[in-house]
């Protein structure tokens, strides 16, 4: 209990120190177990408005904020949104969830050992833990709230990604250069294949991120890239097994050649 309270005190008293610590964590993650951070950064430039959908603690924004024109965070959990506003005072933080229609929904937050596990907050899932806190959140469509300009997007919403993409159909198809989506069969059966189909229909190609190796999304096979026993290992806290592909990086087709070059420069192999 002392460590979370100490972290909150540091954040409130010395916000610059809290941000510096988060940026350090993001750099280490990008070079290690979350190579998708590095992949998205490789495709960013100062023309992009970065949309952090399901921002949680702001790890992606911390890593990308100096590389893009502006950062826009969407986080439905009020206490996490307050944390983000303190951490990123120059960013736009919206206390909403994104979906395929405006309205409201019940968000379930697992409670583990007396602590809210906000990284697994979900509209789509229930029963992730013996105890869950339920809150009612506001929903918006990405099409209605996205900023103007070219977009770089990350979506991590624990099974609700199809609805987010459908609600952002216009802005994603017209203005997104690259979109990183976490999607898992264990959260929503068939969701990765539906995502791949949607982006293909809207003139995007892309890759499954497997550490420092990227393979074409057309090769996705749930029996190979998201075996059920691997999902069970993740739920048990054993980390993401090698070969488990739950991050999909979609790039506008006319930008694929340039994106491939940038990714290779950043130590990714493609094939």
Secondary structure, 3 states (H helix, E strand, C coil): CHHHHHHHHHHHHCHHHHHHHHHHHHHHHHHCCCHHHHHHHHCCCCCCEEEEECCCCCHHHHHHCCCCCEEEEECCCHHHHHHHHHHCCCCEEECCEEECCCEEEEEEEEEECCEEEEEEEECCCCCCCCEEEEEEEEEEEHHHHCCCCCEEEEECCCCCHHHHHHHCHHHHHHHEEEEEEECCCCCCCCHHHHHHHHHHHCCEEEEEEECCEEEEHHHCCHHHHCCHHHHHHHHCCCCCCCCCCCEEEEEEHHHHHHHHHHHHHCCCEEC
